[in-house]
Each structure stands twice: as structure tokens, then as C-alpha cells.
Amino acid sequence: MAIINSILTWVMKKRMYQIGLFMKYPLEVQDELFKKLITTARNTEFGRTHGFTDIQNQEQFRKNVPVFSYEEINPYIERNMMGEQNLLWPSDIKWFAKSSGTTNARSKFIPVSYEALEECHFKGGKDMLSIYCNNNPETRMFDGKGLTIGGSQQVNQFDTSQESFYGDVSAVIMSNLPYWTRFVRTPALDIALMDEWEAKIELMAKTTMDENVTSISGVPTWTIILLQKIMELKGTDNVLDVWPNLEVFFHGAVAFGPYKNIFQKMIPSNQMHYMETYNASEGFFGIQDQIGSDEMLLMLDYGIFYEFIPFAEIHSDSPKVIGLEEVEVGENYALLISTNAGLWRYKIGDTVQFTSISPYRIRISGRTKHYINAFGEELVVENAERGIATAAEKTGALINNFTAAPKYFSQDEKAAHEWVVEFEKEPSSLEDFTRFLDEKLREINSDYDAKRYKDMALTSPIVHKAEVGTFYKWMKSRGKLGGQNKVPRLSNTREYLDDILKILETHSTTQV
């Protein structure tokens, strides 16, 4: 295996030259990609409707093509799912990434073209490994297997030909990987693609715990559940007792900060690496490229053309849209993408903040519909993640999950933010945890700080402790276990919070 490790490491590092090119010439690379997308799709129904043949530049593109939400582009996708082709993209669409979406309650189906698989998702996976190998030249990762925690897929019942499929984006990717990759990953595909989540975790644990696992890829929340099951079966509290050669966890979907301490407890080694990626149903967007930094390099040559809506314009009917050349460091933007799967000027629902423009690096700052702004405080998910992580660190707590929503003014009480936090390890003092959370939010969000001034608009946060497993039960009750499903961090309404508080109340009643 040593020679295989050496060969694969060398192959991965060769890609770094191409990554260096788009870092050096970002605008040129994006403009060339933009022209390729327009030319390729000009004879699709969408291209003909929006005059792609006449579009010569980005300015004309913005005039001809409006900004699309999922609801607005969905009529094309529904027809695509029923078997019609050449609607949004010229190549046949045989796969759809199913996303529960956090922008609304129903499922979204995102078309995944052959080009999107090859030039975006697969390329992103290779680049993730390339950057890791470049930053860690002594890696022995390819001496063992990579454990991937994926979703499930099924035949698309909307297509009478039954020749197309849908599933979580991880399942779509795994179902289309070259055959040889099955020898370097675990578990077997039939287990990895199971749709019954609880049985799947049990079987994944039993079939992987005796493998030589050197890397893990997955969402932190569900990875924790799997690792806990494996440690339970092996009778240990240290993952390295099971997999002594484990060296890296590639993670995404949710911010890692609140989970870092719990992973360090389960994997107590300063040689363990953690690497963040930004891979969604719509595309692969970013990779952490620097050791010791949580910033991600915006990947500019994956068949995705980027535009951005300034945060203040997000909910405007005719928002101002800017190009990559106009973004500013420290500002929040809603992400707008046009892709090689036929999503055109599409709002994916995420907001990002630029940390650098040379090269372009970002952090995910939240969701366009996941924030709290009930009192003008404009609290975004990134603020919440940082506040929770700081409070946990200062009180020795370990966090499993959390959510928050506004508590509105009443006749007798002032407004506040109300939080439910599930602790794997409780803080030394809940009062101190609440205070540190509040202080960090005031430090990093001036609008929140202004509303907290002398308790005039907002009083101190209210934090409820949830027993371990509460959020799992809640997600299960909603049919949202596993895959791409995530706990909504923030909401401007109390829909999620009140639901979870009922679970806490029921538990409290049964304990009496």
C-alpha cells in the first residue's frame, strides 16, 4: 500500500498548478467560464427564451435573465424530472439531488448533469485531496480506506421511463463514482446508500470498525452519532483505539466550531486534521486551503459562474447584484449561481462573507431565511456559531446541537433571544455560558449590541438545556434523519423552537 500512497499523493499534488492559475487570474477564469456556459446552453428552451444567442457579456446576461428562486425555476425542473430534456441544459439529466432545503418545508430537486458531476463534484473531491496532500506531504491517508457517510437514492418515480434517479447529493456522487474507488472507501455501497437511518448507522458501525480507516468524510452531527456507536460496540471512549491510523476528517454542511471540542475528546490527538468543504446539492463551492484557518478558497473553475446580492438587498424584489470584482472583505452576500447543470442566476439560500479578495476566500455566514432580525439585530448563523463556540470553550462544555428564535415583547416582559442547546458535556455554569454567549454576540455584531444596550430593546438571552438525543428525536419526528438534513440554527419565527420546547416539556413532565 505504501507505493499506492506515494503514487496517489504525487497525482493529487499535480492539480495545485491549475488551482494556482485561477487564484492568480480569478476574473479572467470566471469570464471565460461564463461565456462557455452561455454558448453551451443557447439552444436549450431556457437559452432561447432568454436570448442567450445575443448575450455577449455579463451586463447583457443580467438584463436578459432575472434572478431565480427555487420556486421560480421549479417548473422547468418538474418537466425535467418527467423526462423532458434540453430545457435548462443540453445534456440529458439523469440524476437529481434531493435536498430537504432549509428555505422551505418541502423537498427540492436539483438537476445534476454529467458535466456537473465530472467538472464540479468529482473535481471538488479530487481538489480536496490535492490540497490536503499539498499541505501534509507526509500523509499516509492512501494506505487505508476513506469512510464516507452518505445518504440514499431511488428511482425517479416521476419519470415513466424509470431511467432517472434522485437522492442526497452524497448518494448521487457515490452512485456515479468510478468502480475502482470502491476498493479505497468503506462501507460497501449497498450499506452506504441505505435509506433507513438507524439501521444504517448500526450496520455502518459493525462493518467499518475493523477496517483500517484513515479518513472520514461527512456532516459533523451524523458523524458524531456514528463514532459514538462504534466506540460503544468496541467498549472504548477513544476513536484511535479503533482506527489508530485515522488522520483527517473532511467535513461540511454545518459550521465546525461548536463541534470541535467533542471531536477532540473522541479523537485525542494533535496529529488529527480537520478540513472544511462547501459542497451543496447545487455544486461544490469552496475548500479550506490553509492550515489553521477556517476560511475556504472559492473554487472558480468548476463550471459555476458567481454573482452576489448584498445582504441589505436580499429580500428586495429587484435586488442589486454585483460581480466577483465588486465584493468587499467583511461584507455578507447572498450567493447567486449559474451552473453547468442549468441553474441560472439561482439563489441557493446561503450567505457568505469574504475574508480575502486576493485570492478570493469565504466563510459561510448563514442562510437567507435563517437569521434573527425581529428587533433590527440582524443576527446571522455565523454570529450564532461563533458565540456558541466561545461560550462552550470558556465553560468547558461540549455541544451536540442548538437552535434559537426571538422571544417577543409581552405586557410584562421585554424581548430576548431564546436558545435550546443540547450539551454532550454540560457547562460549568449555565449562567456563565449564557453570559459568554451574550458577550461574544455583542462583540461581533454591532446591531445586536445596540439592541442590548441597557436592556432597552433586548434583554439577556434565555438558554434551555436539552438532554442528549433531543434534537435527534425532533429530526426523526420530522422525517429528517441523516443525509443533507440539518438542524435550523436560527429562525425569525418560533416554529422550530416551540416544537423543541414541547419535547423538553414532555420529558420534564415524565420525569416528575
N, C-alpha and C positions, 0 to 999 in steps of 0.2 A: 504493500500500500504506500510505502514511502516514495517510490518513484512516481506513482499516480499523483500523490500530493504535490510533488515537485513540478510535474508537467502541468497540472491544472492551475497551480499558483502562477506559473510563468504565463500561461494563456490568459488568465484573468488580468494580469498586470498590463498586457499589451493594449487594453482598451483605454488606459489612462491618457494616452496621447490624444485620442478623439475627445475625451472629456475636457482636456485642456484647451482644445480648439473652441468649443462653444463657451467656455469660461472667458476666453480671450476675445471672441467675436460674437457676443450674445445677440445683438440686434440683427447682424447680418444673417446669422443662422436662423433666427426666428422669421425674418422676412422671406428667406428662401423657402422655408417650410410652409409659410402662409401661401405663397404662390403655387407651390406643389399641391396643397390641399384644394385650392380653388380650381386649378386646372383639372385635377383628377375627378372632381365631383361636378363639373359644369354640365354634364348631360344627365345627371340624376333629376328626379322630379323636383327636389328642393332646389338644385342648382338652376334649373330652367326657370322656376317660379321667381327666384331672387336675382336673376340676371348675372349669373356667375361669368358668362362669356364676356360681358362688358366690364367686369371688375379688373382694374389694373393695379390698384394699390389698397392699402388698409383704410384710407379715408372713404373710398367708394364702397368698400365692404361694409363699413359702419352705416353708411347711408342706405344701402340696399337691404341689409339684413338686420332685423330688430333683435333685441335681447330676448332669449327664450328661457322660460322656466320649464320644469318637467311637464307640468300640466299643458303647457302650450305646444310642446314638441311631441307630446304623447300620441296624438292622432296618427302621426307618421309611424311611431314605434308599434302601435297596436296593429296597423296594417302589415308592418314588417313581421310581426310575430305570427300573423295568419298566413304568412308565406309569400307576400308580395316582396319584390326585390327592386333594386335601383331607385329607392325612394330618397334616402339620406346619403347613401354611399354606394358606389358602383359594384363592389364585390359582394357576393352573396353572404348574407348574415345568417349564420347557423347557430350562434350562441348569444345568450342574453345573460348579463349579470343581474341577479335579483338582489335588490337592496331594500331592507325594511325602511331605509331612509329615516332621517330624523326631522325632515321638513314636513312630513305629514304621516298619518297613521297607516296608510295603505302601502303595499309594496310598489317599488319602482323596478322597471325592467330596462336595463341599459344595453343597447346593442354592442356586441364585441365582434369586430371584423377580424379577418385573418391578419390584416396589417396591424391592427391594434394589439393582437396577441404577440406577433413577431417583433414589431418595431417599438412597442411600448412596454407591455407587461413582462415579456420574456427578457427584453433588453434591460429593463429596470432590475430584474433579478440578477442578471449577469453583472451589471454595474455595481450593485450592492456588494457582490462577492469581490469584484475587482478592487473597489475602494477599500474594502476590509483587508484584502491581501496586501495592497499597497501600503496601508497604514500599519500592518502587522506582518512583516516579512518572515517571521519565524513561525507563522501559523502551521498547525498540523491538522487543520479542520478536515481536509480531504482524506485523512487516514481513517475517519469514521463516517457515520451517517448523519444526515440532517433530519431532524424531526419537524414535521410541518403540521400545524393544527389547522385543518381546513374546514370547509362547510360541506354542503351536499348539493347534488344536481339531479335533474329529472328531465324526462322527455317533455317538450313544449306541447301541451295539450291543445293550445290554440291553433296549431299548425296541423291541418288534416293529413298532410303527408308524413307527419311524425319524423321529419328529418332535421328538426332543430331542437335545441335544449336550453334550459336555463338553470341557474344555481348561483350560490355565493360566488363572488369573483375568485376566491381562493380555489373553489371547486372547478370553476371554468378553466383556470390556469392549470391545475393539476391534471385535469382530464385531457389536456392537449399537449402536455409536456412530451418530449421525445421518450421513446421506450427505455433507452439506456439510463435515464435518470432514476428509474425505479430501483436500480441497484445501489444508489447512493443516498436514498432517502428512506424514511420509515414514518408511519406504519405502511402496510400494503394498501393499495389504492381502494380496495373494497371496504376496508375499515375507515380510511381517511374520509371517504365520501358518504358514510352512514348518516342518515337523517334523524335518528333517534339519539338525541344528545347525551342523555345519561348513560345509556348502554354503550354508546360510542366512547365516552371517557373511560369507562371500566375496561373495555377491550383495548383501547389505545394504551392504557397503563400497563396491562398484562403483556402485550405484545412488544412494547418498546423498552421495558425496564431492564431487559437482559441484552439489549443491543449496545454497541459502542457509539453512543450519541455524542457528537462533538459540537453540534449547533442546533438551535431551536429557532423556528420562525412562527410568530403568531401574535394574537392580541393579548396584552398583559393579563386582563381579567380571566380569560379562559385558560391561559397558560398556568396561572396560579392554581386553578382547580385541578388541572391535570397533574401538576407536580405534587400537590398535596395528596392526591390519590396514589401516586407512585410511591411516595415516602411512607404512606400508610401501609401499603402492601409489602414494602421492604422493611418496615419496622425501624425507620431512621428519621431524623429531622434534618438531614443534610443531603441535598441532591447529589453532591460529589461522591457520596458513598455508593450511589447508584451508577453515576456516569463520571468517573474520575477524569476523563479527558474532555469534558464539556468546556468550551472556551468562549462561546458567543451566543447572545440572544438577539435576533433581529426582530424588532417589534414595531408596531404601528397601530393605527385606528384611534387610540386614545393617548393622551399625554402620559409620559412615563414617570414624571416627578413623584406623584403620590404613591406609586408602587415600588419605587427604587429600594426603599428600606426593607420591604418584605422580601424582595428578591435577594438582597444582600444577606438577609437572615437565612433564607433557604439555600443560598449558594455562597457560603462564607469564604470568598477568595478574592484577593485584589488582582488576580490574573484573569478574572472573568470580564468579558467585554459586553457592552450594550450598545446597540446601533439602531437608530430610529430611521424608519422609512415612511413615506407618504404615498401609499398605494390605495386607491379607491376603486369602486366599480367603474368609474368613468375614465380612469387612467392612472399611470404611475407618475407622480409629480416631483418627488423630492427624496434625497438621500443624505443622511448625516455623513459629511465627508471629513470632518476634523475630530481628532481625538480630544475628549474633554469638553466638547461643545454640543449643545442641543440644537444648534442651527442646522438647517438642511439646505444643501445645494439644489437650486431649482434646475431640473433636468430639461434642457432646451431643445434636444434633438430626438424626441420620442414621438413625433407626429402630432404634437399638440401645440396649437397657437394660443398664446395667453393674452388676455386683456384683464383690466381691473376696474372695479367700481369702488370709489372712495367710500369709507364707512358711513359718512353722513348722507350719502346718496342711495344707500342700499334699498330703502323702502320707497324710493321715488318711482312714479310711473314711467318717467323718462330720465333715467339716471345718467349722469355724466360718466363716460367711460374713457379710460386712458390706456395707453400702451405701456410696454415694459420700460421704455425710455423715460417715462414721466414719473415713475413711482419714487417714493421718498422713504428713507430709513425711519423706522419707528411708527409709521402710519399703518392703520388697518385697512385692508381692502377685501371686498368680496371677489372671489375667483370666477373668471369668465373664460370658458374654453371652447375652442373649435378643434375637432379631433379627426383622426383617420378612421373613425368608426361612424362619422356622420352626425356628431353633436355639434351644432352651430351656434356660436355665441351663447353658450349654455351656462346658466348659473348652477353650479353644483351644490351650493348651500354652505360652503366653507368660507371662512375669512382667514386671511394670512397677514402676517406682519413682516415687513422686510427688515432684516438685521444688517444687510450689506447690499450694495449695488455693484461692487467690483471685487469678486463676482457676485451674482445675484443669489443671496441666501435668505431663507424664510423660516419663520415659525408658524405653526397652525395656531391661530388665536381664538377660533371658535366657530360657531355656526351662525348663519344669517338669521335663523329663527331660534337660536339657543343663546339667550342673554337675559339679563335682568335690567330693564330700564323703566321700571314702574314709577320712579321718582326723579328721573333725569340723571341717574348714576352711571348709566352705560357700562355695566359690569359684563365683561365678556368671559368666555370659558378659560382663556389663557390666564386672566386675573385670578379666577377661582382655583385653577390648578396650582398656581404659584403660592397662593395664600394657604391652601390646604397642606401643601408640601412643607412650607415653612413652619406651620403650626405643629405638624407631626414631628418634624425634626427636633424642634425645641422642647417637645414634651415626651419624646421617646415613643411616640405612637406609631403603629403600622396601620395603613389604610387599605381596606378592600374596595370600598366604593362610596360614592356620595352623590347627593343632588341638592339643589337649593331653589327657592322661589320666594317671591315677595310676600310679606305679611302686611296687609293693607291697614290703613288708619281705621280705627273704630272710635266710638264715642268716648271710650275710656282709655284707649291705648294708642301710642304712636306707632308708626310704621317701622318695619325692620326686615332683614333678610332671614329666612328660616331655613335651616340646613338639617338634613338627615345624613349622618356619617356612620358607616359600618367599619368598626375597628377590628383588625385582626389582633392587635395589641392595644389596649386602652391607653390613653394619655395619662401622665402622672396626675394631671388635674384637668377636668373638663373646662373649668373656669379659665385656667391658663391657656388651654388650647383655643378657646373662643377669643380670648384677648389677643393672642398672637395672630390668629386668623384676621381679626379686625384690623390690627395694626399694619399687617402686610398689605391688605387691600387698600388701606388709606395711603400707604406709601407709594403704591404703584398705580393708583387710579385717582387722579385729582378730582374728578366729578363725584366719585364715591366719598372722598374725603370732605368735599364741600357739603355734601348732604348729611354727613355725620357730625358736622361742626356743632358742638354743644348740644348734641341730640335733637337739633331743631327739626330736621326732616326724617332722619333715620336714627334709631337707637341701636345699641349693640346687637350683633347677630344672636339668634336663638339657635342652639345646636342640640339636636337629639341624637343619642347613642342608639344604634341599631345592633342587634345581636348578629353574630356571624351567620351568613346564609340568608339574611333578609332580602337583599337585592336579587339573589338567585331565585328565591321563591316568587318575588314580584315579576321578574323577567319570565319565569316559567308560566305564571298565571296569564301572561300576555302572549304566550306562544313565541317568545323572543329569545330562546336559548341558543347559544353558540353562534358560529359564523361571524357575520358582519354586525350583529346586533350589539348595540352599546347602550349603557345607561345614560339618559339625557342629564348632562351636568347641571345645566341651568334652564329655567323656563320663566317666561314673563307672566305665566298663569300658574295656578296651583293644582292643575290637573294631575301631574305626576306626584307631587309632594303629598297631597291629601290622600292619594291612593296608598302610598307607602306608610303614611301616618296611621291609616286604618289597620295595616298589618301590625304595626307596633302596638296599637291599642288592643287589638285582639290577643296578641301574645301576652301583654301585660295583664289582661283580664283572666286568661287561662292560668297564669302563674299565681294568681291570688288564691 
